[in-house]
Amino acid sequence: MIDLTTITNWMTANPLLTLLILGAIIIIKGLALYKAARKESIVWFWVILVFNTLGILPLLYLIFSKGAR
């Protein structure tokens, strides 16, 4: 099982990769929230904002949402 110390050590050993991953998550979440707000999808907006799990939910929204580009 991976504990917090292992994750912290990995992040310290790989700062560039850590920043790239965090940047990608922020961009994906921001884009999904922006698109949901533009389409006035109030439910999707709050679900993404509250239940975001490692960027998976916003990514799914971006993949399966249609229109409003």
C-alpha positions, -999 to 999 in steps of 0.1 A, spaced: 0 0 0 12 35 -9 15 59 21 19 96 22 56 94 27 61 74 -5 40 100 -25 59 129 -9 93 113 -17 82 107 -53 70 143 -57 103 156 -43 123 133 -66 102 144 -97 93 180 -93 89 188 -131 66 158 -136 47 167 -105 42 203 -118 31 190 -152 5 167 -137 -8 194 -114 -9 219 -143 -28 194 -165 -54 188 -138 -59 225 -132 -63 231 -170 -87 202 -174 -108 212 -144 -109 249 -154 -119 241 -190 -147 218 -179 -160 243 -154 -159 271 -180 -178 250 -206 -204 239 -180 -209 275 -170 -212 287 -206 -238 261 -213 -256 270 -181 -252 234 -168 -256 243 -132 -257 206 -120 -225 197 -140 -208 228 -127 -214 219 -91 -207 182 -95 -174 190 -111 -165 216 -85 -174 195 -55 -167 159 -66 -136 164 -87 -114 133 -83 -79 137 -99 -94 154 -129 -113 123 -140 -148 138 -138 -140 170 -157 -122 150 -184 -153 128 -188 -175 159 -191 -153 173 -218 -152 140 -237 -190 134 -235 -204 169 -237 -216 182 -271 -217 217 -285 -207 251 -270 -171 251 -282 
